[in-house]
Amino acid sequence: MRIDVIDFYFFSGTGNTLLVVREMSKVFIEKGLKVNLYRLEKTNPSDINLDYTIGIAFPVAVQGTFPFIWRFIKSLPETDKNTPLFIVDTLASFSGGIKGNIKRIISKKGYKPIGIKEITMPSNLLPKKLNIEKNNRKTERGLRKARRYAVDLLEEKTRWYSNPLSILLSIISQSEKPWRLFRQLYRFTIDEEKCIKCGLCVKLCPMENISMLSYPVFDDKCTFCMRCISFCPTEAIYIPNRRLERYHAVKAGNY
């Protein structure tokens, strides 16, 4: 892959994807490339530089990914430069609705799909009990896989296999229905006795779903990236009648 610069666009809910992006970026930089990191949720796709290789990283959700990430990918500008593009996603177990549809979308827009890798990392979705040692082992395996993937990209050893079934599975996460159901089943609630009104949840929410009145108030746009509930410094955000522990791979200050 003849590249000098990689523009790496990423979204990370509670840090798994951010760790992977950092690990891959280290390899690219060690090999003499320049890497620019951009937060996907703060990027207008029309501003993307089509002269550089593009990387996109995000977490898996509902066997696909979050609707705003689908919108980002679908809004990528068309190119006649055969712009190389690679994907890396993080997941707890299984996706199924990523590879085929994304390859179809970007190929139609003129990009060259050069690689896709799915990397297993610890789950952040409402764990009842955290096994720190197990999570640490899983994280280290994931980061080793990320390093290997970065090398393979540079050595042109990557492939983009896809199953036509993934195009059908991707419909689920792109629909509003599963997210609406989640919002009905798992209502984030504020414990006013614990809340210190720091506003961190408002700042972190990629959907602008939280506003600060007397206390944080949730709108109806949540896609369960888990940032607010996982990073709340006093654990003031909770789900009624559900016991859970908070998982995050980085500190809130990384955002």
QUICORMO-V824053 format. One record per pair of residues at least 4 apart in sequence whose ideal C-beta (glycine too) atoms are under 7 Angstrom apart, sorted by the first residue. I is the first residue (numbers start at 1). J is the second residue. Records with the same first field share a line. If there is no record, write none. Layout:
BEGIN
I = J + J
END
This chain:
BEGIN
1 = 53 + 84 + 114 + 153 + 154 + 156
3 = 33 + 53 + 84
4 = 33 + 34
5 = 33 + 34 + 36 + 52
6 = 28 + 33 + 35 + 52 + 53 + 55
7 = 36 + 38 + 48 + 49 + 52 + 54
8 = 21 + 25 + 35 + 36 + 37 + 38 + 55 + 57
9 = 38 + 40 + 43 + 55 + 56
10 = 17 + 18 + 21 + 37 + 39 + 40 + 57 + 58
11 = 17 + 40 + 41 + 58 + 69 + 206
12 = 16 + 17 + 18 + 59
13 = 59 + 124 + 225 + 226 + 227
14 = 124 + 226 + 227 + 230 + 247 + 248 + 249
15 = 19 + 248 + 249 + 250 + 254
16 = 20 + 59 + 90 + 121 + 122 + 249
17 = 21 + 57 + 58 + 59 + 90
18 = 22 + 250 + 254
19 = 23 + 139 + 143 + 249 + 250
20 = 24 + 57 + 88 + 90 + 119 + 142 + 143 + 146
21 = 25 + 37 + 57
22 = 26
23 = 143 + 146 + 147
24 = 28 + 88 + 146 + 149 + 150
25 = 29 + 35 + 37
26 = 30
27 = 31 + 147 + 150 + 151
28 = 33 + 35 + 150
29 = 33 + 35
31 = 154
38 = 43
39 = 43
40 = 58 + 69 + 72
41 = 68 + 206
43 = 47
45 = 72 + 75 + 76 + 77
46 = 77
48 = 54 + 76 + 77
50 = 77 + 79 + 81 + 83
51 = 81
53 = 84
54 = 83 + 85
55 = 86
56 = 73 + 87
57 = 88 + 89
58 = 65 + 69 + 89
59 = 65 + 89 + 90 + 91
60 = 65 + 89 + 90 + 91 + 95 + 98
61 = 65 + 66 + 173
62 = 172 + 173 + 178
63 = 94 + 95 + 96 + 97 + 169 + 172 + 173
64 = 95 + 97 + 98 + 169 + 170 + 172 + 173 + 174
65 = 69 + 70 + 89 + 98 + 173
66 = 223 + 225
67 = 71 + 174 + 179 + 223
68 = 72 + 206 + 207
69 = 73
70 = 74 + 174
71 = 75
73 = 102 + 105
74 = 105
76 = 106 + 109
78 = 109 + 110
79 = 83 + 109 + 110 + 111
80 = 110
82 = 110 + 112
83 = 111 + 112
84 = 112 + 114
85 = 106 + 111 + 112 + 113 + 114
86 = 114 + 115 + 116 + 153
87 = 102 + 116
88 = 117 + 119 + 149
89 = 95 + 98 + 118
90 = 119 + 121
91 = 95 + 118 + 120
92 = 123 + 125
95 = 118
96 = 166 + 169
97 = 101 + 166 + 169 + 170 + 172 + 173
98 = 102 + 166 + 170
99 = 103 + 116 + 160 + 161 + 162 + 163 + 166
100 = 104 + 162 + 163 + 164 + 166 + 167
101 = 105 + 166 + 167 + 170
102 = 106
103 = 107 + 113 + 160 + 162
104 = 108 + 167
105 = 109
106 = 111 + 113
107 = 111 + 113
113 = 160
114 = 153 + 158
115 = 153 + 158 + 159 + 160
116 = 160
117 = 149
119 = 142 + 145 + 146
120 = 138 + 142
121 = 138 + 139 + 142
122 = 135 + 138 + 139 + 247
123 = 127
124 = 226 + 230 + 247 + 248
125 = 226
126 = 244
127 = 244 + 245 + 247
128 = 243 + 244 + 245
129 = 245
130 = 135 + 245 + 247
131 = 135
132 = 136
133 = 137
134 = 138
135 = 139
136 = 140
137 = 141
138 = 142
139 = 143 + 249
140 = 144
141 = 145
142 = 146
143 = 147
144 = 148
145 = 149
146 = 150
147 = 151
148 = 152
149 = 153
150 = 154
151 = 155
152 = 157 + 158
153 = 158
162 = 166
165 = 169
166 = 170
170 = 174
171 = 175
172 = 178
173 = 178
176 = 180
177 = 181
178 = 182
179 = 183 + 223
180 = 184
181 = 185
182 = 186 + 224
183 = 187 + 220 + 222
186 = 239
187 = 239 + 240
188 = 218 + 222 + 228 + 229 + 237 + 239
189 = 238 + 239 + 240
190 = 195 + 215 + 216 + 236 + 237
191 = 195 + 236 + 238
192 = 215
194 = 234 + 235 + 236
195 = 215 + 216 + 234 + 236
196 = 234
197 = 215
198 = 233
199 = 203 + 212
200 = 204 + 231 + 232 + 233 + 252
201 = 205 + 210 + 216 + 228 + 232 + 237
202 = 210 + 211 + 212 + 216
204 = 227 + 228 + 231 + 252 + 255
205 = 209 + 210 + 227 + 228
206 = 225
207 = 221 + 222 + 223
209 = 218 + 219 + 221 + 222
210 = 216 + 217 + 218 + 228
211 = 217
212 = 216
213 = 217
218 = 222
226 = 230
227 = 231
228 = 232 + 237
229 = 237 + 246
230 = 246 + 247 + 248
231 = 248 + 252
232 = 236 + 237
235 = 246
239 = 244
250 = 254
END
